Each structure stands twice: as structure tokens, then as C-alpha cells.
Amino acid sequence: MIVGVIPARLGSIRFPRKILVPLAGKPLIAHVVEQTMKSEKLDKVILAIDSEETKEALAEFDFEMVMTSPDHSSGTDRVGEVIQGIEDAEIVINIQGDGPLLDPKVIDGMVDTFNDSKVMMSTVVTRKLTVSDLLNPNVVKAILDEELNAIEFKRNIFDLEIGGVYRHIGMYGFRRNALFQFTLLKPSEREIERSLEQMRALDNGLSIRALIANCDHWAVDTKEDLEKVAKMMDDTESETIEQDA
């Protein structure tokens, strides 16, 4: 079974309670779940929540939700708790809860990375990286080797590194055993220093295969990001109405 899990922590540090902030008439996290459910290669989609408030706010939606501990140090740890209860989950896709414009085809591409039997863990990067992104520490940058394995993730980079840098999209895929291997590891020094959970994998010798996707990624990390995404959704809806007229 291939399972998509969306960890949804209510107490986000940079933008508290952002998963429930209204966006185009529904909570932000609802858009993420609905986009994820459009994936053609996921057998099940689960929203991993950590509060009764989130559960109540989403009661009108037909989402499968699992209550998890509020004490996890990363989203992947939360995903691991969910998967412990699903014995036939063989491949797990950890989908960030802050991307309401998520392209479900990217999820399908991540699933396909596991067609290579050597891949234990994978992630997504994109070539669409602007000058503004390069200067923005909220935009995580990835550096790959020639076999498309990630060798570094940074928030800030030096000029000499720009040529081989991609924008990281915070989505991860795991084979079942690799997921539990990851969650049993303690957070590494670089993970804590950079607030990047993927450093735990690299610092412990767990390789990460990268899928290079030709897509934009609009994560909501700040209120300014929310305003930009809301405008994009309004513009898209207006275009659709004009086309149907």
C-alpha cells in the first residue's frame, strides 16, 4: 500500500495556527488535503493532527484524520506514529501541510522514484529558483550530486554554490523500514541548527534521492505568503469563470 500522510501541527512556530487560517472559504489545510487526494498513485490519504480544535474545525470535510502526539520534533516523526498503525503501508509520502497549490502530479512522481530498488528515501526539488529565493532563508536550497542524490540543504548559500542549487520542496518519500530508521534517530546538530529535519538523514548516512520537478511551489510560511497565494487562487478562479462564459 502507498500512503500519503499530511502532518498538521496547530502550533507552527513561524506562523502559529496557519493550518486553520481561512483561505478561499475553507481552512488552508483543507486545500492541501483536497489536492493530495487528486494523486493517482496514493491508496490512502491521512491527515495527522495534534489537537481537538483542528479535528472540530475540519468536521465538515470527509477527511481521514489520526490524532497524534503534540510532542513530536518533526513532521516525519508524526508520520511515523501514524504508519505504525498501518502494517501494510510499504511506501509512505510525507506531504507538507502548507502548500495549498500542491500539484498532485508531483506526488505521483515521488512514488515513481521507488521504482528504483536502491531508493530508500526521496524528496522533490525544482529548478524554479529566483534571485529573491536565493536571498530568502525561508526558501530551502538543495545541492545534488550527479546521481540526483541530495548532498546538502541550506537556507543561506554562497555565490560559488549558485550554479548547482535547486529549490527544495519539503515533501519526502520513504520505504517503510527507512521511515522507522529515521524516526529512531535523534535530531542531529545540523538539523537543530538549521531547523531542517532532512539533515538528520544526511548526517546519519541515509541517502535522499531527488525528483527534479518543473513546477512552482508556494508554501505559506508567513502572512505575506498567505496573501500571495490567496491572490493567485482568486486570479485562477477568475480565469476559469471567463473561460466558461
N, C-alpha and C positions, 0 to 999 in steps of 0.2 A: 504494500500500500504506500502511496505517495501522499504525504500530509503537509498542508500549509498551515503554519501557526503564526498568528499575529500577536506578539506580546504588547499589551496595552496597560502601561503603568499610569495611574492617575497623577502621581506627584512628580511629573517631569521637572527637572532642575531648571533648565533654561527657559521653559515656557510652561509653568505649572498649569495642570488641568487642560492641556491643549487637546487631548483626545476627545473631550466633550464640547469644545468650543463650537458654536454654530457656524456652519458653512453651507451655503446654498440650501438652507431649510432643514438640515439634519446635522448631527454631530460629526465632526471631522473623521473620527474613526469609522463611522458607518460607510463613508465613501471608500475608505481603504478596503474594508471587508467586501463591499459590493464589487470593486474592481478585481479583487483576488478571486472571487467566486466565478469570474469570467474565464479563468485559466482553463484550458482544455486538458491539462495533464495532472491536475490535482484530484485525488479521490475524495479528499475531505479537507475542509477549511475550519479552523478553530480559532476563536478569539480568546486569548489568555489574559484574563482580567485580574485585578488585585483589590477590588473594592465593591461593596454592595451598591454604592452610588452609581458606578459605571453600569452594573447589571440593571438597575432600575431605569437609568437613562436610555438604555437600549432595548427595553422590554417590548417595544412595538415592532422590533425587527426580528426576522426569523433567522437569527444567527446562533450557531452552536458556540456556547461560551463555557469556559472552565475557570473556576476560581483558583488562583494560585497565591503563594505566599507573597506578602508585601516586602519581604526582606532580601530578595534576590539582588545581586550586584550587577547583573547584566540581563539583557533581553534573552540571550541564549540560555542562560540558567533557567529562566522562566519557561522557555520552550521545552527544556529537558524535563522539567517537572510534569508537563502535560504528556509528553511522549512516554514517560514511564508507565502510564496507564493505557497505552495503545500498543499491545505486544506485536501486532502485525505491521507496524509502521517501519518500512525499510529505508525510505528516503524522506528527509524532513526539510522543508523550506521555511526558513525564519524570515518573515516579512515585516519590515519596519512599519509602525503604525502612524507615521507622519507623512505619508505620501499619497494624498487623495487623488492624484492624477496618475497613479501607477498604471503602467502598460502591462496587461496580463500576459502578453507575448514574451515579456522578459522573464516572467516566472517559468513559462514553458521552456525557454532557452536554458534556464538554470537546471531544470530537470534533465535536459538533454546532456548536460556536462557529465552526468553519471553514466552515460553510455560507455565512457572510458573507465575500465575497471580499476585503474590506478587512482582515480579521483576519490578522495575521502571527504573533502570539504571544498566548497566553491563559493564564489561571490560574483558581483557584477560591477563592471566599470564602463565608463563611456568616454569617447573622445571629445565630447562637447564640454569643453572647459574654457571659460572666458578669462580675460585678464582680471576681471573683478573676482572670479572664483579663486584664482591663484593667490590673491591677496587676502581672501576671506578665510579665517581659521575655522569657521563653521562648515566650510566645504572641505571634506577629507580627500586628500590626493593619494593615489596608489601608483607604485612603481612595479613593473612586471619584468620577469626575465624572458628569454627568447622562447620558452616553452609555455608562456602565458601563466606562469605561477607568480603570485604576488610575493615580492621580496621586501616591501616596505610600505607603510601607511603613515602619512604625515598630515598635520594641519598647516604647517608652515614649511616652505621649501626654499632652497637657494636657487639663484639664476641658472647655475650649471645643470640643474636637475630638470628644468622645464621641458626639454625635448622629449623625454620618455615618461611623462607624467599623464595619468588619466584621472578623471573624476570618479571617486568611489561612490557607488550606490549601496547603501547599507542593507543589503539583503544577503543571506547566507544559506547554503545548502549543505546538508550533512548526510552521510550514511549513518545508520542508527548507532553503530559502535563508536564512530568518530564523535558523534554528538555527546555521548556519555563520557568519552575520554576527555573532551573539552570541559564539560561541567565538573569533572572531578579535580581539575587543575585549579590551583589557587590563582587569583588575579596576579599577573606579572607586574614588575615595576614599571615597564613602559606602558602597559595597559592603564595603570592608575595615573601615571604622569600625563598621558595624552587623552585620557578618557575615551580610549578606543579598545573595545573588547577583543577585536581581531588580533591585537598584538599578543594576547595570551596564547593563541595558536602558534604564531610565528616564533615566539620566544620558547616554545616547548617542542619545536620540530615538527609541528603538524602543518603540512603544506596546504596552500589555498589556490586552487585553480580559478582563473578569472575568465568570465564570459565578457567579451567586448561587445557591448550593445550600442547601436547608433540611435540613442534616444536622449531626450531631455529628462531631467529629474528635478522635481520641485518639492523638496522637503520643507515642512513647516517647522522651523526651529525658533522663529520669533514672530511677534505680531505683525512685523513688516512683511514677512514671508506669507502670512495668512492673507494679508490684503492683496498681495500679488496673485496668489492662487485664486482668490475669490474673483478678481477681475478677469483672469484667464477663463474661469468657468462661465462667467457672465458673457464674455465675448464669444465663447464656443456655442452657448445656448442661443445667442442672437443670430449667429451664422446658420445654425440649424433651422431656426424659425424662418429665416429668409429663404433658405433652400426649399423648405416645404411649401412656401407660399405660392 
